[in-house]
Each structure stands twice: as structure tokens, then as C-alpha cells.
Amino acid sequence: MSLGERIKNRRIELCLSQKDLAKYAEVTPGFINLIENNKRIPSITVLCLIADALTVSTDYLLCRTENKDVQWETQMPEEIKK
């Protein structure tokens, strides 16, 4: 599933319109449409606003996890902790 599909599916699950999501993300409904149709990629700032509005993690939207929870899921690798 793509970024656009995840955004669209979650938006529909929450009964939000593209206009509602666009308002929260500070973009136009047309831009949300382009993202959902995989014709544009949002900036990191917009992606974070979309994730907040949809109450999911950016990792979920970016297909790095199937878990929609916003909580940090992974542990820091040991070599980074040193």
C-alpha cells in the first residue's frame, strides 16, 4: 500500500473530507487529492501534520509499520547507544 492510499484510507476511516484534512495540514484540498493519488509527495512538515490529524505515526503512513499507534515502536540499536 502506498503513502497516498494509507492517507486516503485512514481519512475515510475517520470520516474526514479532503477539505477537513487540508485545513488541518495547512494545504489545499487539491494538494491532498494529489497526495492521495500518488502524484505529489508532502514535505516532512505537511506529512507530520497529516499524521497528527489522522492520529497515526509517520512510520505508518510511510509503510514502515502496520501499527497505526503513534507510540515509538522500535528500540535504538545498541551501536548507537554507545
N, C-alpha and C positions, 0 to 999 in steps of 0.2 A: 504494500500500500504506500502511496506517495504522500509527501507533505501536504499537498493540496487536498487529497482525499481524506486524510486524517482531520484536517481543519474543517472541511465541509461536513464530514460525518459527525464530528463532535458538536459542531454548531447546530446541526439538525437535532441531535440528541437533546440539546439544551433548549430547543425551541427558540433559537435566536435567528433573526434575519441577517442578511449580509449588511444591511444598514445598521443594525444594532452592534454587530461586531466591529464594523468600520468606525463607528463613533468612539468605541472604547479604545481601539487601536490607533486612533487619530489619522486615519486614511480614508479614502473614498470607498463607497460600496463597489465601484468598478474595479478598484485595485484588489479588494477581497475576492471578487469574481475571477480576476486574472490569476491570483494565487491559487484559488481552489481548482482552476483548470490547468494548473502547472505551466502557466505562460509567464509568470513572474515569480521571483524569489524575494521574500521580505527581508529587510535589513534585520540585524540582530535585535535592535530596539523594538521594531514592529513585531518580530517573532515573539519576543518576551511579553509584549502587551497582549498579543493574541493568546498565548499560553495562559496568562493570568485571567483573561476574560473567559476562557474555556475551562478553567480550573484543571489544567493538566500541566505536566512538565514539558519543557522544550525538548528533552530527550524523547518523550513520547511522540511529539509532533515530527521530530527528525528521524523517527523509526529506529531509534537506538534501544528502545524497550517497548514491551507490550503493556507495561504497567502505566496506568493513567495517573497514579498518585504523584503528587508534587514532591514528595519526600526524596531525599538523597538516597539512592539505592545501592550504589557501589562503594566499596572500600578503597581508600587510597592505596596504591601499590606500595609495598614495603620499601622499594628502592627510592621512592620519592620522599618518604617519611624521614630518611636518614639525613 
